[in-house]
Amino acid sequence: MTTTALIDIPATATKLNGIAAATADAVAAKPSNAQVVFAASAVATEGVSSQIGLRSFSVTVDEPPTLGGSDSAPNPVEYYLAGLLSCQVVTYRFWAERLGIEFDDLKLSAEGDLDVRGFFGLDPDVRPGFTAVRVIVDITGPASEDDYRRLQEVVEQHCPVQDLTANPTPIGTELRVTR
């Protein structure tokens, strides 16, 4: 069993606990093992769409016609919602196993409120991003409601994509102009 500041991780109980325990051991042996870099690249394509490279994957991003696109793919804020929900699914699975909380079914949905006046620069007091995001988690299983509420709290504390929204993340941009 690996001990962390938060909770004991059973090393062999499940695949996900095994991954968490191996990670805790690797970080304890060498703290720099905790640092990971994820990367993406984008190429502007037709209209306002873009092709995004993510490791060996490629996704297309576009906008609906009301925002200048041809509606050929989800837009960036829809991908954000997808990223948030998929990250929460991963976080629910890891932490349910760590906490020993079983569930049979997990379904999430999200919606976000966006005021386009911020994006189009129509009102300097309106931010360009979501002003609110609502997530609904439907979970069923044999655990108590208190266990599921505890799990939800832990997920909200440890979900990386939720953290990106809840806490400021510094962004540095370098502009390189070639002629």
Secondary structure as UniProt FT lines:
FT   STRAND          2..3
FT   STRAND          8..9
FT   HELIX           15..29
FT   HELIX           31..34
FT   STRAND          41..44
FT   TURN            47..48
FT   STRAND          50..54
FT   TURN            55..56
FT   STRAND          57..61
FT   HELIX           65..67
FT   HELIX           76..99
FT   STRAND          105..114
FT   HELIX           116..119
FT   TURN            120..121
FT   TURN            124..125
FT   STRAND          130..140
FT   HELIX           145..158
FT   HELIX           160..166
//
